[in-house]
Amino acid sequence: MVGICPVFYRIIVTTALLDALVTSTYPMETTTVLRYVPPVPDPQNYAADGMRPLENRRVVFQCLEAFKRIIVVSHVKDLISHVSTAYLSHFA
């Protein structure tokens, strides 16, 4: 391996998942993890070449810019409040 070869993951974080993390239990609902490997010109050698070829870098950065647009962090304060409340009530 010459360098890094980024792969993108998307996980939808639900309150049920947060509750499971706080209580160190398995969530009752399925957690879906989406994986996206950038469509570089030579995918068979992507792990070995990484971002060393200029074309790989171009594709990876295009994917990063596109990925940043679809990430939506909604209700961050609500999620933090929920985790804090669940954590504190778990140890009360």
Backbone as CSV, one residue per row, in Angstrom:
resi,resn,N_x,N_y,N_z,CA_x,CA_y,CA_z,C_x,C_y,C_z
1,MET,0.846,-1.172,0.000,0.000,0.000,0.000,0.892,1.236,0.000
2,VAL,0.586,2.155,-0.899,1.400,3.350,-1.064,0.891,4.502,-0.194
3,GLY,-0.405,4.644,-0.105,-0.976,5.758,0.646,-2.382,5.429,1.084
4,ILE,-3.117,6.473,1.397,-4.482,6.254,1.856,-5.416,6.037,0.671
5,CYS,-6.452,5.257,0.904,-7.484,5.057,-0.110,-8.842,5.216,0.578
6,PRO,-9.352,6.439,0.609,-10.584,6.718,1.337,-11.781,5.918,0.824
7,VAL,-12.595,5.506,1.760,-13.882,4.871,1.496,-14.876,5.628,2.368
8,PHE,-16.047,5.899,1.843,-17.037,6.705,2.550,-18.121,5.808,3.139
9,TYR,-18.536,6.143,4.355,-19.594,5.397,5.041,-20.663,6.377,5.502
10,ARG,-21.906,5.912,5.450,-23.017,6.724,5.948,-23.830,5.867,6.909
11,ILE,-24.005,6.367,8.113,-24.766,5.672,9.146,-25.853,6.620,9.631
12,ILE,-27.086,6.153,9.588,-28.180,6.965,10.095,-28.288,6.695,11.586
13,VAL,-28.048,7.734,12.367,-28.043,7.596,13.826,-29.442,7.915,14.347
14,THR,-30.074,6.915,14.951,-31.410,7.086,15.512,-31.312,7.174,17.031
15,THR,-32.392,7.590,17.653,-32.386,7.645,19.116,-32.273,6.241,19.697
16,ALA,-32.830,5.236,18.999,-32.702,3.855,19.471,-31.235,3.416,19.461
17,LEU,-30.494,3.816,18.454,-29.069,3.495,18.393,-28.314,4.214,19.504
18,LEU,-28.639,5.471,19.736,-27.993,6.214,20.818,-28.296,5.574,22.175
19,ASP,-29.551,5.174,22.384,-29.918,4.505,23.638,-29.115,3.220,23.824
20,ALA,-28.964,2.460,22.760,-28.198,1.213,22.837,-26.739,1.493,23.176
21,LEU,-26.176,2.550,22.614,-24.782,2.893,22.917,-24.626,3.316,24.371
22,VAL,-25.558,4.102,24.844,-25.483,4.590,26.219,-25.602,3.433,27.212
23,THR,-26.493,2.495,26.917,-26.741,1.394,27.855,-25.888,0.160,27.567
24,SER,-25.009,0.247,26.592,-24.131,-0.872,26.207,-24.926,-2.135,25.882
25,THR,-26.000,-1.943,25.116,-26.811,-3.072,24.663,-26.898,-3.034,23.151
26,TYR,-27.412,-4.110,22.567,-27.634,-4.130,21.129,-28.937,-3.409,20.825
27,PRO,-28.962,-2.610,19.753,-30.207,-1.915,19.416,-31.270,-2.908,18.954
28,MET,-32.517,-2.586,19.234,-33.620,-3.457,18.840,-33.879,-3.387,17.338
29,GLU,-33.531,-2.278,16.719,-33.750,-2.151,15.286,-32.427,-2.295,14.534
30,THR,-32.522,-2.609,13.273,-31.342,-2.795,12.439,-30.676,-1.453,12.148
31,THR,-29.364,-1.427,12.230,-28.593,-0.238,11.871,-28.022,-0.464,10.472
32,THR,-28.333,0.431,9.577,-27.878,0.306,8.197,-26.626,1.153,7.997
33,VAL,-25.594,0.530,7.439,-24.349,1.232,7.127,-24.157,1.145,5.614
34,LEU,-24.102,2.301,4.981,-23.881,2.346,3.539,-22.406,2.619,3.274
35,ARG,-21.822,1.871,2.344,-20.396,1.997,2.018,-20.267,2.416,0.563
36,TYR,-19.399,3.379,0.309,-19.178,3.861,-1.049,-17.682,3.952,-1.326
37,VAL,-17.241,3.217,-2.333,-15.843,3.267,-2.773,-15.806,4.164,-4.008
38,PRO,-14.980,5.186,-4.013,-14.929,6.093,-5.164,-14.636,5.340,-6.463
39,PRO,-15.295,5.746,-7.540,-15.112,5.057,-8.828,-13.824,5.478,-9.533
40,VAL,-12.697,5.069,-8.983,-11.395,5.411,-9.573,-11.197,4.617,-10.861
41,PRO,-10.301,5.086,-11.747,-10.106,4.408,-13.028,-9.654,2.942,-12.907
42,ASP,-8.880,2.603,-11.878,-8.384,1.234,-11.712,-8.780,0.709,-10.323
43,PRO,-10.039,0.286,-10.163,-10.518,-0.106,-8.831,-9.795,-1.316,-8.238
44,GLN,-9.266,-2.201,-9.086,-8.566,-3.375,-8.569,-7.292,-2.997,-7.819
45,ASN,-6.664,-1.911,-8.197,-5.422,-1.484,-7.560,-5.595,-0.293,-6.623
46,TYR,-6.846,0.072,-6.344,-7.100,1.246,-5.504,-6.488,1.092,-4.116
47,ALA,-6.626,-0.068,-3.517,-6.074,-0.282,-2.173,-4.546,-0.170,-2.184
48,ALA,-3.930,-0.602,-3.249,-2.467,-0.560,-3.342,-1.964,0.830,-3.743
49,ASP,-2.659,1.473,-4.687,-2.207,2.772,-5.206,-2.654,3.945,-4.340
50,GLY,-3.816,3.790,-3.734,-4.353,4.876,-2.931,-4.586,6.119,-3.757
51,MET,-4.231,7.253,-3.194,-4.432,8.527,-3.888,-3.177,8.993,-4.624
52,ARG,-2.236,8.114,-4.776,-1.000,8.511,-5.452,-1.232,8.922,-6.910
53,PRO,-1.986,8.144,-7.706,-2.253,8.627,-9.070,-3.114,9.889,-9.037
54,LEU,-2.768,10.844,-9.840,-3.467,12.125,-9.864,-4.954,11.954,-10.160
55,GLU,-5.299,11.061,-11.052,-6.709,10.846,-11.394,-7.492,10.306,-10.193
56,ASN,-6.866,9.441,-9.398,-7.526,8.946,-8.182,-7.834,10.094,-7.233
57,ARG,-6.884,11.013,-7.092,-7.095,12.161,-6.207,-8.263,13.009,-6.683
58,ARG,-8.314,13.232,-7.985,-9.398,14.039,-8.546,-10.753,13.402,-8.249
59,VAL,-10.871,12.101,-8.464,-12.130,11.385,-8.235,-12.495,11.400,-6.746
60,VAL,-11.528,11.136,-5.885,-11.790,11.095,-4.444,-12.252,12.463,-3.941
61,PHE,-11.610,13.528,-4.370,-12.013,14.855,-3.907,-13.372,15.266,-4.459
62,GLN,-13.701,14.834,-5.676,-15.041,15.084,-6.200,-16.078,14.357,-5.343
63,CYS,-15.784,13.126,-4.967,-16.691,12.355,-4.121,-16.825,12.996,-2.743
64,LEU,-15.727,13.483,-2.199,-15.767,14.137,-0.898,-16.667,15.370,-0.932
65,GLU,-16.540,16.170,-1.967,-17.392,17.359,-2.095,-18.861,16.965,-2.222
66,ALA,-19.147,15.943,-2.997,-20.527,15.479,-3.149,-21.050,14.895,-1.847
67,PHE,-20.215,14.150,-1.151,-20.607,13.516,0.108,-20.916,14.565,1.168
68,LYS,-20.158,15.653,1.199,-20.399,16.711,2.177,-21.779,17.331,1.988
69,ARG,-22.280,17.339,0.760,-23.594,17.930,0.492,-24.742,17.066,0.998
70,ILE,-24.544,15.746,1.077,-25.668,14.892,1.495,-25.686,14.620,2.988
71,ILE,-24.618,14.988,3.671,-24.597,14.783,5.116,-25.486,15.833,5.762
72,VAL,-26.456,15.367,6.475,-27.378,16.278,7.145,-27.344,15.956,8.625
73,VAL,-26.948,16.919,9.396,-26.956,16.746,10.844,-28.126,17.575,11.342
74,SER,-29.192,16.885,11.681,-30.371,17.597,12.140,-30.565,17.346,13.619
75,HIS,-31.063,18.337,14.268,-31.402,18.231,15.680,-30.201,17.812,16.533
76,VAL,-29.049,18.370,16.276,-27.839,18.014,17.023,-28.037,18.273,18.509
77,LYS,-28.605,19.413,18.846,-28.820,19.722,20.263,-29.764,18.722,20.901
78,ASP,-30.813,18.310,20.147,-31.748,17.316,20.669,-31.052,15.975,20.909
79,LEU,-30.185,15.583,19.978,-29.473,14.305,20.130,-28.528,14.348,21.330
80,ILE,-27.811,15.459,21.483,-26.887,15.580,22.613,-27.662,15.571,23.924
81,SER,-28.768,16.273,23.944,-29.608,16.294,25.142,-30.141,14.909,25.452
82,HIS,-30.556,14.182,24.417,-31.091,12.829,24.602,-30.019,11.899,25.168
83,VAL,-28.818,11.971,24.595,-27.731,11.112,25.073,-27.387,11.458,26.511
84,SER,-27.298,12.735,26.830,-26.963,13.142,28.195,-28.006,12.656,29.182
85,THR,-29.279,12.825,28.847,-30.363,12.389,29.720,-30.351,10.881,29.896
86,ALA,-30.190,10.155,28.789,-30.173,8.689,28.858,-28.981,8.192,29.653
87,TYR,-27.817,8.833,29.454,-26.605,8.430,30.175,-26.766,8.664,31.669
88,LEU,-27.250,9.836,32.033,-27.410,10.157,33.443,-28.468,9.272,34.109
89,SER,-29.566,8.992,33.405,-30.610,8.157,34.001,-30.160,6.704,34.122
90,HIS,-29.239,6.289,33.252,-28.732,4.909,33.309,-27.908,4.686,34.577
91,PHE,-27.216,5.717,35.039,-26.353,5.566,36.211,-26.969,6.161,37.484
92,ALA,-28.199,6.625,37.390,-28.855,7.210,38.576,-29.380,6.132,39.510
